[in-house]
Amino acid sequence: MKEQLIIKMVLDAWHQYQKRTDDLFRQFSDEDLLKQIAPGKNTGKYLLGHLTAVHDRMLPLLGLGQALYPTLHDDFETRGDGGQVKNYSTSDLRRYWTEVNTTLGNAMATLTFEQWFERHTAISADDFSREPHRNRLNVIINRTNHIAWHYGQLLLIRNKES
Amino acid sequence: MKEQLIIKMVLDAWHQYQKRTDDLFRQFSDEDLLKQIAPGKNTGKYLLGHLTAVHDRMLPLLGLGQALYPTLHDDFETRGDGGQVKNYSTSDLRRYWTEVNTTLGNAMATLTFEQWFERHTAISADDFSREPHRNRLNVIINRTNHIAWHYGQLLLIRNKES
């Protein structure tokens, strides 16, 4: 009983921030997304690519499949805004964002309670035996905080004059 | 076993963002805290008061005592930046922040596994019987996302010229 409750609590928070952020991206025009969250800082477009890249890599991290758009990793995680971002159209990034989140959500929905407590793929079996909290569910807790972090930044674009 | 793990995972994430944000506030001079996270948006000082107010109210929400600084609620939650903020000195706000988090952390450390799954004080017993996920632990999940949200914004003050 409590076990199911835990999964629900963690996934509810994930879906809540996922939805809030998705709603915000939909409210923003392509022009809005070219604005920086603060002078000299990332654009909304960069953060759209960044969140897509991080969520895409959750597929292999959770052992749920391969990343759909592996080049995003270099272009929106390793490198900052500027570099390769101009090679992506905003409409493509919007499409990747939706596709990655749908694929990830469908794959996550197949996991059983026991599977949520299995190790993720970035930790060895040895290390996991000593640190059993480094499981799939913990990835969701951490990635929810990651969305919330950038959601707070994206809000700054709303109602921005220029 | 898994039950203890769950508490650890949720509290680890809370403490991680609590520490990251605390480290950031300590790096910032009082002058840094007067800067806005983006033009026309909240100052670091306001967010220091805001996070303190929200954490202070977690004491009654979790049934762990009364808020230490109840006036912060109106001044840093109900009202935006501007209004009453000038009546607080930054050094007082820094002190409240540390005191509230220490008090809250000590009180949280006394809770047992079962107590984490009891209802928080903002939900009635009736509603809780239908929505058992609205427990104390869920408050921590949500408040961790709240810190992460503002942490992402506070980072924008770092290395800001003016």
Interface residues (C-beta under 8 A of the other chain):
Chain A: K2 E3 L5 I6 K8 M9 V10 D12 A13 Y17 I37 A38 P39 K41 F117 P132 H133 N135 L137 N138 I141 N142 T144 N145 H146 A148 W149 H150 Y151 G152 Q153 L156 K160
Chain B: K2 E3 L5 I6 K8 M9 V10 D12 A13 Y17 I37 A38 P39 K41 F117 P132 H133 N135 L137 N138 I141 N142 T144 N145 H146 A148 W149 H150 Y151 G152 Q153 L156 K160
